[in-house]
Amino acid sequence: MNNIEAYWSAFKNKNNITTDKYSAFAFGWPESMQNELAELVKSGIKTATTSAFELYEPNEEIPLIGEYNIILDGRGNPVCITQTKVIETVPFNLISQEHAFHEGEGDRSYDYWRKVHEDFFNKEFKENKKTFKLDAPCICEVFELVFK
C-alpha cells in the first residue's frame, strides 16, 4: 500500500466511508505552486478551483458532485481530502468575483485571479497545441475540506 492509499484508508476508517472512488492530484505547477496551493486548501482558505474543459482527455472524467479528492503536495504526498460540492461550466470571461475569491490565491481579488489564470491557461493550452480563448469553457468546482 502506497502513502496515498494509506491516507485514503485512514480517512475511510475514521469516517465510515465505504466507497473506494477518489481522485488524487496536485493543483498547478511547478512544485512550489503545488505546495502553496495544497497548504491553502489544508488551511481552509482555498475552497474552489477552475479547470479548462477543453484540456480534459477524451476518457478523463470531469469532477463530480460528492467526489472525494486527495490533495497532493509537489512531491506527491497527501496533504488533505476535499469533497466536491458544486460544479458549473462557465466561460472563462464570465467566472465570478466570488469564485475567484474562493480560490484563495494571492490577494483574493478578481484582477489577481484573472491574471494568474489567464497566464496559466495560455501555457497549458500552448503545451497541448491549442489556443486559449477568453470564452473557453471552464469547470468551476467548489469543495469542502473533510480531512487533514
Summary of the structure (lengths in Angstrom):
residues: 148
radius of gyration: 15.3
end to end distance: 19.3
largest distance: 44.8
contacts: 427
relative contact order: 0.22
helix: 38%
strand: 26%
